[in-house]
């Protein structure tokens, strides 16, 4: 009598299964098997509550049947009643310790709540029951991933997937293992296979994410649109599609989608940020002003709308001043608005007004770092000794170690301004020495090069490629800011938490090129392979390098003859002092000034070789006299690239560094380090003393 029900369940015919199951229950109301089959039919039909009632009736009739408790646990999991499901699984195992599915579900629940030890314990029991079962491998592989051992997890899952290619849970885990290793194309394949067998919105969203991670945001949007059609009211999904359209360069579509969303959720910061970028990249400044003014008319208390509004006015211009005044009128004594006004005063040279606002901010928000530092900055101009005292007071109150380190760096600069150069140097050196274990080692440098290959012919219509580098203290970051402001294709991701994974990032590359173990063609092909993920369009980019070594010329001369190298340069001794006083874009470890000088002398010696022998197309961009002149920087960089670049707005290049020749204040305490740097300084055109 159960065959018609079971057959209909296998075929997924919910209505047919329900009719047959109800007939069976009516015929034998005390039969627990009939109630269990009715529960399965109701579950297939989507009526979880009725299914739970049916299985409860079956348990009343046969309370010792472990399979019924397992069925009940599954229904509870469907309803996200995790604690109740956990208890039901425990009852299942208590009634029948060989109930393999119960252990699998227990392990999965433990993984979901992050209890990795419990998951490990449970899956070991399941493995004793069915050691070759694919679901055991799925849990073991996932457990290895969660413990950070992606290689082991991928090994377990890939072996099991070869044996059980149709096991969905195994393929799902394998997809995540590939993703954890950065193999997004393989992950996409795994998830697509699942999606084809059983379409679902969550799976489609995962596929879209894998596509996006391969640098194909437009295709990722196309994957998400069917989900959006079925869930048009999902704000998170609408925003995600807009962000991906922005990433794909579909600015008009991104603007329309994100504008509609922002009109409904005007306080959502992420939407404001994405829409602001869509306007900026799409050149839709007028639309941005009009839309933001409309929103501010009814939501003047949303700071993010004011931040966005300011972005579409000239920095520190009259229009920006008018926006800030309206912001303060809407939100009096709001600290960020006061900070904006202080910046306007600072840019206009109204330092007394800027300092007064900073003092007001410290009254409203005692300990506010930016305001406290502005007060210190004012004192450094007018009373350096008082600035030292002020910073020492802030240090005594600071609790966070990162804040303390920043204040100690600033204290050294205050000592310098006060003419206490020995105290300044001692402060900086002590701080640098403490930070050595937390910083990157200095990149190794090749000692000598083999004979360089001939320059290859420059191909026609080669994409524009340049490499940017500057040693610590060179102020290379000001060149980067200028390029970014001009919307040149600068990529600064080598300094980010997720740098490109190519040989140009690796410390061992110079040595491998010199000894021949790294093929130059392979190096450049690997470099190009990261372009999609770095959103490089048409092969054109300016790649800001973490390090430079002339060994790279072994590859560049034959593989990228049309490229150009931009080198930021200052007097090496000023660079060393700047490194001590202000740090560098990449926090390299400085064991001592003398060790840093030895490394810098070798690195800049290679630059001198490059320049003297004209080993590769390059430009030395000297920032000694132009570091505080945005127009001069833009002119020098533009000349090197053969383009015209707009200068940075005044003050946008960051805090002032020391004037050329400031190193002479440290001629005595840094005599050894400067003696190391003097020869290369002369080679690069700087005076010996």
C-alpha positions in Angstrom: 0.0 0.0 0.0 3.0 2.3 0.4 4.4 1.9 -3.2 2.2 4.6 -4.8 3.3 7.1 -2.1 7.0 6.2 -2.4 6.8 6.3 -6.2 5.2 9.7 -6.2 7.8 11.0 -3.7 10.6 9.8 -5.9 9.1 11.6 -8.9 8.6 14.8 -6.9 4.8 14.6 -7.5 3.7 16.4 -4.3 0.0 16.4 -4.9 -0.1 12.8 -5.9 2.0 11.8 -2.9 -0.3 13.8 -0.6 -3.4 12.1 -1.9 -2.0 8.6 -1.6 -0.5 9.3 1.9 -3.8 10.7 3.3 -5.6 7.7 2.0 -3.1 5.4 3.8 -3.5 7.4 7.0 -7.3 7.3 6.8 -7.1 3.5 6.2 -4.7 2.9 9.1 -4.7 5.8 11.5 -2.5 4.0 14.0 0.3 3.1 11.5 3.4 5.2 12.2 4.8 4.4 8.7 1.8 6.0 7.1 2.2 9.2 9.1 5.9 9.3 8.3 5.1 9.1 4.6 2.5 11.8 5.0 5.1 14.0 6.7 7.4 13.5 3.7 4.6 14.4 1.2 3.8 17.5 3.2 7.4 18.5 3.3 7.7 18.1 -0.4 4.6 20.2 -0.8 6.2 23.0 1.3 3.9 22.7 4.4 6.6 22.3 7.0 4.3 22.9 10.0 1.9 20.2 8.9 4.8 17.8 8.1 6.1 18.4 11.7 2.7 17.6 13.1 2.5 14.4 11.0 5.9 13.2 12.1 5.1 14.0 15.8 2.0 11.8 15.4 4.3 9.0 14.1 6.6 9.4 17.1 3.7 9.2 19.5 2.8 5.8 17.9 6.4 4.6 17.8 8.6 6.7 20.1 11.6 4.4 19.9 12.1 4.7 16.2 15.3 6.6 15.6 14.5 7.2 12.0 11.4 9.2 13.0 13.5 11.5 15.3 16.0 12.0 12.5 13.1 13.0 10.2 11.9 15.4 12.8 15.4 16.9 13.2 15.5 17.5 9.4 12.2 19.4 9.6 13.4 21.5 12.5 16.6 22.4 10.5 14.4 23.5 7.6 12.7 25.9 10.0 16.1 27.1 11.4 15.3 25.8 14.8 18.8 24.8 15.4 18.8 24.1 19.1 15.7 21.9 18.9 17.2 20.1 15.9 20.4 19.5 17.9 18.4 18.0 20.7 16.5 15.7 18.3 19.7 14.5 16.7 21.0 13.6 20.2 17.8 11.5 20.8 18.3 9.8 17.4 21.8 8.7 18.3 20.7 7.7 21.8 18.1 5.4 20.3 20.4 4.1 17.5 24.1 4.9 17.8 24.6 3.7 14.2 22.4 6.4 12.6 25.0 7.7 10.3 23.0 10.7 8.9 22.5 12.0 12.4 26.3 12.3 12.9 26.7 14.1 9.6 24.0 16.6 10.5 25.5 17.1 14.0 28.9 17.8 12.4 27.4 20.3 10.0 25.7 22.1 12.8 28.9 22.2 14.8 30.7 23.7 11.8 27.9 26.3 11.3 28.3 27.5 14.9 32.1 27.5 14.7 32.6 24.6 17.1 35.4 22.9 15.1 36.5 20.6 17.9 32.9 19.2 18.2 32.6 18.8 14.5 35.9 16.9 14.5 34.8 14.6 17.3 31.4 13.8 15.7 32.8 13.2 12.2 35.3 10.7 13.6 32.4 8.6 14.9 30.7 8.9 11.5 33.9 7.8 9.8 33.9 4.6 11.9 30.4 3.7 10.7 31.1 4.6 7.0 34.7 5.6 6.4 34.4 5.9 2.6 31.1 7.9 2.6 31.4 11.1 0.5 29.6 13.1 3.2 32.4 12.2 5.6 34.9 13.6 3.2 32.8 16.7 2.7 32.9 17.4 6.4 36.6 16.5 6.8 37.5 18.8 3.9 35.4 21.7 5.2 36.9 21.2 8.7 40.4 21.5 7.2 39.4 24.7 5.4 37.9 26.2 8.5 41.1 25.5 10.4 43.1 27.4 7.7 44.6 24.3 6.0 43.3 25.0 2.5 45.8 22.6 0.8 44.7 19.6 3.0 41.0 20.5 2.5 41.3 20.7 -1.2 43.2 17.4 -1.3 40.5 15.5 0.7 37.7 17.0 -1.3 39.2 16.6 -4.8 40.0 12.9 -4.2 36.5 12.3 -2.9 34.9 14.2 -5.8 36.7 12.0 -8.3 35.1 8.9 -6.7 31.7 10.5 -6.2 31.2 13.1 -9.0 27.5 13.4 -8.4 27.5 14.0 -4.7 26.1 17.6 -4.3 27.4 18.3 -0.8 30.9 17.2 -1.8 30.9 19.5 -4.9 29.7 22.4 -2.8 32.5 21.9 -0.3 35.0 21.5 -3.2 33.9 24.8 -4.7 34.6 26.6 -1.4 38.0 24.9 -1.2 38.9 26.1 -4.7 37.8 29.6 -3.7 39.9 29.5 -0.5 43.0 28.7 -2.6 42.1 31.5 -5.1 41.3 29.1 -7.9 38.1 31.0 -8.8 37.7 29.4 -12.3 37.6 25.9 -10.8 35.3 27.1 -8.0 33.0 28.6 -10.7 32.9 25.2 -12.5 32.0 23.3 -9.3 29.2 25.7 -8.3 27.9 25.8 -11.9 27.6 22.1 -11.9 25.4 22.2 -8.8 23.4 25.1 -10.2 22.6 23.2 -13.4 21.3 20.2 -11.4 19.3 22.2 -8.8 18.8 25.9 -9.6 18.7 28.2 -6.6 19.2 31.9 -5.9 21.9 31.4 -3.3 23.9 29.1 -5.6 23.5 31.6 -8.5 24.8 34.4 -6.2 27.9 32.3 -5.4 28.5 31.7 -9.1 28.2 35.4 -9.7 30.8 36.1 -6.9 33.2 33.6 -8.5 32.8 35.3 -11.9 33.4 38.7 -10.3 36.6 37.5 -8.6 38.0 36.5 -12.0 37.6 40.1 -13.1 34.4 39.7 -15.1 32.0 42.0 -13.3 29.7 42.5 -16.3 29.1 38.7 -16.5 28.6 38.6 -12.8 25.8 41.2 -13.1 24.2 39.0 -15.8 24.2 36.1 -13.4 22.5 38.2 -10.7 19.8 39.8 -12.8 17.5 36.6 -12.7 17.7 36.7 -8.9 16.8 40.4 -8.9 13.8 39.6 -11.1 12.6 37.1 -8.6 13.4 39.3 -5.6 12.8 42.9 -6.8 12.4 44.2 -3.2 15.8 42.9 -1.9 17.8 46.1 -1.1 21.1 44.3 -0.5 20.9 42.5 -3.8 19.9 45.7 -5.7 22.9 47.5 -4.2 25.2 44.6 -5.0 24.1 44.6 -8.7 24.7 48.4 -8.8 28.1 48.0 -7.3 29.0 45.3 -9.9 27.7 47.4 -12.7 29.9 50.2 -11.5 32.9 47.8 -11.4 32.0 46.7 -15.0 32.0 50.3 -16.2 28.3 50.4 -16.8 28.0 53.8 -15.2 24.6 54.9 -16.5 22.9 51.7 -15.4 24.7 51.8 -12.0 23.6 55.4 -11.4 20.0 54.6 -12.2 19.8 51.5 -10.1 21.6 53.1 -7.1 19.7 56.4 -7.3 16.4 54.5 -7.1 17.7 52.6 -4.0 19.1 55.7 -2.3 15.7 57.4 -2.7 14.2 54.6 -0.6 17.2 54.2 1.8 18.8 57.7 2.1 20.8 56.8 5.2 22.5 53.7 3.7 26.2 54.6 3.6 27.3 51.8 1.3 24.8 52.9 -1.3 25.9 56.5 -1.0 29.5 55.5 -1.5 28.8 53.4 -4.5 26.5 56.0 -6.2 29.1 58.7 -5.5 31.7 56.7 -7.3 29.3 56.0 -10.2 28.7 59.7 -10.6 32.3 60.5 -10.3 33.5 57.9 -12.8 30.6 58.7 -15.2 31.3 62.4 -15.1 27.7 63.1 -13.9 28.6 65.9 -11.5 25.4 67.9 -12.2 23.2 64.9 -11.6 25.0 64.3 -8.4 24.5 67.8 -7.1 20.8 67.8 -8.0 20.1 64.4 -6.5 22.0 65.1 -3.3 20.4 68.5 -2.8 17.0 66.9 -3.1 17.9 64.3 -0.5 19.5 66.9 1.8 16.3 68.9 1.7 14.5 66.2 3.7 17.5 64.4 5.3 19.9 67.2 6.4 21.0 65.1 9.4 22.7 62.4 7.3 26.5 63.2 7.4 27.3 60.8 4.5 25.1 62.9 2.2 27.0 66.0 3.1 30.3 64.2 2.6 29.2 63.1 -0.9 27.9 66.6 -1.7 31.3 68.2 -0.9 33.0 65.8 -3.3 31.3 67.5 -6.3 32.7 70.9 -5.5 36.2 72.2 -6.0 38.3 71.4 -3.0 38.2 74.4 -0.6 36.5 76.6 -3.2 33.7 79.1 -2.6 31.0 76.5 -3.5 32.5 74.0 -1.0 32.6 76.8 1.7 28.8 77.4 1.1 28.1 73.7 1.4 30.0 73.5 4.7 28.1 76.5 6.1 24.8 74.9 5.3 26.0 71.6 6.9 26.9 73.4 10.1 23.6 75.2 10.1 21.8 71.9 9.8 24.1 70.1 12.4 25.6 72.7 14.8 28.6 71.6 16.7 28.8 68.4 14.7 32.5 67.5 14.8 33.0 66.3 11.2 31.3 69.5 9.9 33.6 71.6 12.2 36.6 69.6 10.8 35.5 70.5 7.3 35.3 74.2 8.2 38.7 74.0 9.8 40.1 72.5 6.6 38.7 75.4 4.6 40.3 77.9 6.9 43.6 76.0 6.7 43.6 76.0 2.9 42.8 79.7 2.9 45.8 80.4 5.1 43.5 81.3 8.0 45.5 79.3 10.5 44.2 81.2 13.6 40.6 80.3 12.7 41.5 76.7 12.0 43.3 76.5 15.3 40.3 78.0 17.1 38.0 75.4 15.7 40.4 72.6 16.6 40.3 73.8 20.2 36.5 73.9 20.0 36.5 70.3 18.8 38.7 69.2 21.8 36.1 70.8 24.1 33.2 68.9 22.4 35.1 65.6 22.0 38.1 65.4 24.4 40.8 63.2 23.0 39.7 63.7 19.4 42.9 62.8 17.6 42.6 65.0 14.6 41.8 68.1 16.6 44.5 67.4 19.2 47.0 67.0 16.4 45.9 70.3 14.8 46.4 72.0 18.2 49.8 70.5 18.3 50.5 71.6 14.7 49.6 75.2 15.7 52.0 75.0 18.6 54.7 73.7 16.4 54.5 76.8 14.4 54.3 79.2 17.3 55.8 77.5 20.3 57.7 74.2 19.5 58.6 73.7 23.2 55.0 73.9 24.2 54.2 71.4 21.4 56.6 68.9 22.9 54.9 69.3 26.3 51.4 69.0 24.7 52.4 65.7 22.9 54.0 64.3 26.1 50.7 65.0 27.8 48.7 63.2 25.1 51.1 60.2 25.3 50.5 60.0 29.1 46.7 59.7 28.4 46.9 57.4 25.4 46.0 53.8 25.9 46.1 52.3 22.4 49.6 51.3 21.3 49.1 52.3 17.7 48.1 55.8 18.9 51.1 55.9 21.1 53.4 55.0 18.2 51.9 57.8 16.1 52.4 60.3 18.9 56.0 59.3 19.5 56.7 59.8 15.7 55.1 63.2 16.1 57.1 63.9 19.3 60.3 63.3 17.3 59.2 65.9 14.8 58.3 68.3 17.6 61.8 67.9 19.0 63.2 68.6 15.5 61.1 71.8 15.2 62.3 72.9 18.6 65.9 72.4 17.5 66.5 69.3 19.8 67.8 67.2 17.0 69.6 64.6 19.2 66.3 64.0 21.1 64.4 63.8 17.8 66.8 61.2 16.4 66.8 59.1 19.6 62.9 59.1 19.6 62.7 57.9 16.0 65.4 55.3 16.2 63.9 53.8 19.4 60.5 53.6 17.7 62.0 52.0 14.5 63.9 49.4 16.5 60.8 48.4 18.5 58.8 48.0 15.3 61.3 45.7 13.5 59.5 42.4 14.4 56.2 43.8 13.1 57.5 45.1 9.8 58.5 43.7 6.4 62.2 42.9 5.9 64.0 45.1 3.4 63.8 43.5 -0.1 67.0 41.7 -1.0 69.0 43.2 -3.9 71.0 41.4 -6.6 74.7 41.9 -6.3 75.6 41.7 -10.0 73.8 41.2 -13.2 74.6 38.9 -16.2 74.9 40.5 -19.6 71.5 42.0 -20.3 69.7 40.9 -23.4 69.3 43.4 -26.3 66.2 45.6 -26.2 63.4 44.1 -28.3 61.8 46.2 -31.0 58.9 48.3 -29.7 55.7 46.8 -31.2 53.2 49.0 -32.9 50.2 50.1 -30.9 51.6 48.7 -27.7 49.5 49.5 -24.6 50.8 52.3 -22.3 52.7 50.6 -19.5 54.8 52.3 -16.8 56.3 51.2 -13.5 56.6 53.6 -10.6 59.0 53.2 -7.7 60.7 55.3 -5.1 62.7 54.3 -2.0 61.4 55.2 1.4 61.6 58.9 2.0 61.5 59.7 -1.7 57.9 61.1 -1.5 56.9 58.7 -4.3 53.4 58.8 -2.8 53.0 62.4 -4.1 53.5 61.2 -7.6 51.0 58.4 -7.0 48.5 60.9 -5.6 49.0 63.1 -8.7 48.4 60.2 -11.1 45.3 59.1 -9.2 43.9 62.6 -9.1 44.4 62.8 -12.9 42.5 59.4 -13.3 45.5 57.8 -14.9 45.5 54.0 -14.7 47.6 53.8 -11.5 47.4 50.5 -9.6 48.6 50.9 -6.0 47.3 47.4 -4.9 50.8 46.1 -4.2 50.6 48.1 -1.0 47.2 46.7 0.0 46.1 43.8 2.1 45.4 41.8 -1.1 48.3 42.5 -3.5 48.5 40.8 -6.9 50.0 37.3 -6.8 52.6 37.6 -9.4 56.4 37.3 -9.5 56.8 41.1 -9.5 55.5 41.1 -5.9 57.9 38.3 -4.7 61.2 39.0 -3.0 62.9 36.0 -4.6 62.3 37.2 -8.2 65.6 39.1 -8.8 67.7 36.1 -7.8 65.6 33.7 -9.9 66.0 35.9 -12.9 69.8 36.2 -12.4 70.3 32.4 -12.0 67.9 31.6 -14.8 65.4 29.6 -12.8 62.7 32.1 -13.7 61.9 32.5 -17.4 61.4 36.2 -18.4 58.5 35.4 -20.7 56.8 33.4 -17.9 57.3 36.3 -15.5 55.5 38.8 -17.8 52.8 36.3 -18.7 52.1 35.9 -14.9 52.1 39.6 -14.5 49.6 40.0 -17.3 47.5 37.2 -15.9 46.6 39.4 -12.9 45.4 42.2 -15.0 41.7 41.1 -15.1 41.5 40.8 -11.3 43.2 44.3 -11.1 40.7 45.7 -13.5 43.3 46.7 -16.0 41.7 47.9 -19.3 43.3 47.2 -22.6 46.6 46.4 -21.0 47.4 50.0 -20.0 48.5 50.7 -16.5 51.0 52.4 -14.2 52.1 49.7 -11.8 53.4 51.1 -8.5 56.1 48.6 -7.4 56.9 47.5 -3.8 60.6 47.2 -4.7 62.9 47.7 -7.7 65.9 45.7 -8.8 67.8 46.0 -12.0 67.4 42.3 -12.4 63.9 43.0 -13.7 65.5 44.4 -16.8 66.3 40.9 -17.9 62.6 40.5 -18.5 61.5 44.0 -19.3 64.1 44.6 -22.1 62.7 41.7 -24.1 59.1 41.4 -23.0 58.0 45.0 -22.4 60.3 47.3 -24.5 57.6 49.9 -24.8 57.3 50.3 -21.0 58.8 53.2 -19.0 60.1 53.4 -15.5 59.4 56.4 -13.2 61.8 56.8 -10.3 61.0 59.3 -7.5 64.2 60.8 -6.1 65.6 63.2 -3.5 68.9 63.6 -1.9 69.5 60.2 -0.3 70.4 61.7 3.0 67.1 63.7 3.1 65.4 60.5 2.2 66.9 58.7 5.2 65.8 61.5 7.5 62.4 61.6 5.9 62.1 57.8 6.4 62.9 58.2 10.1 60.6 61.1 10.7 57.6 60.3 8.5 57.8 56.6 7.6 57.1 55.3 4.2 54.2 53.9 2.1 55.4 50.3 2.8 56.4 49.8 6.4 59.9 48.2 5.9 61.9 47.3 9.0 64.7 49.6 9.9 67.1 47.8 12.3 69.3 50.9 12.5 70.0 54.0 10.4 73.3 52.5 9.3 71.6 49.3 8.1 68.9 51.4 6.3 71.7 53.5 4.7 73.5 50.3 3.5 70.4 49.0 1.8 69.4 52.4 0.4 73.0 52.9 -1.0 72.7 49.6 -2.9 69.2 50.3 -4.1 70.0 53.8 -5.4 73.3 52.5 -6.8 71.3 50.3 -9.1 69.3 53.4 -10.1 72.5 55.3 -10.8 73.6 52.3 -13.0 70.3 52.4 -14.8 70.6 56.1 -15.4 74.3 56.3 -16.3 74.1 53.4 -18.7 70.6 54.1 -20.0 69.6 50.5 -19.4 65.9 51.1 -19.9 63.5 54.0 -20.8 63.1 55.9 -17.6 62.7 59.2 -15.9 64.2 60.4 -12.6 61.6 62.6 -11.1 63.4 64.8 -8.6 61.2 66.1 -5.8 63.8 68.0 -3.8 62.5 71.4 -4.7 59.1 70.5 -6.0 57.7 68.4 -3.2 55.4 71.2 -2.0 54.5 72.4 -5.5 51.6 70.3 -6.9 51.9 72.0 -10.3 55.6 71.2 -10.6 55.0 67.6 -9.7 52.2 67.3 -12.2 54.4 68.9 -14.9 57.4 66.6 -14.2 55.2 63.4 -14.2 53.3 64.6 -17.2 56.5 65.3 -19.1 57.8 61.8 -18.3 54.6 60.2 -19.6 54.1 62.5 -22.5 50.7 63.8 -21.2 49.3 66.8 -19.5 48.2 66.2 -15.9 46.2 68.5 -13.7 47.9 69.4 -10.4 46.6 68.2 -7.0 44.6 70.8 -5.1 46.6 72.8 -2.6 47.4 70.8 0.5 46.1 67.5 -0.9 49.6 66.0 -1.2 49.8 65.5 2.5 51.7 67.0 5.4 54.8 69.1 4.6 58.1 67.2 4.9 61.5 68.8 5.6 63.0 71.2 3.1 66.0 70.1 1.0 69.2 69.9 2.9 67.5 69.3 6.3 69.8 66.3 6.7 72.6 68.6 7.6 71.0 69.2 11.0 71.8 65.5 11.7 75.3 65.5 10.1 77.0 64.6 13.4 74.6 62.0 15.0 74.1 60.3 11.6 77.7 60.8 10.3 78.2 57.0 9.7 75.0 56.6 7.8 75.6 59.7 5.7 79.1 58.5 4.9 77.6 55.4 3.4 75.2 57.4 1.3 77.6 60.1 0.2 79.1 58.2 -2.8 75.7 57.3 -4.4 74.4 60.8 -3.6 77.2 62.3 -5.7 76.6 59.8 -8.5 73.0 61.0 -8.6 74.0 64.6 -8.8 73.9 65.8 -5.2 76.7 67.6 -3.3 79.0 65.6 -1.2 78.3 67.9 1.8 
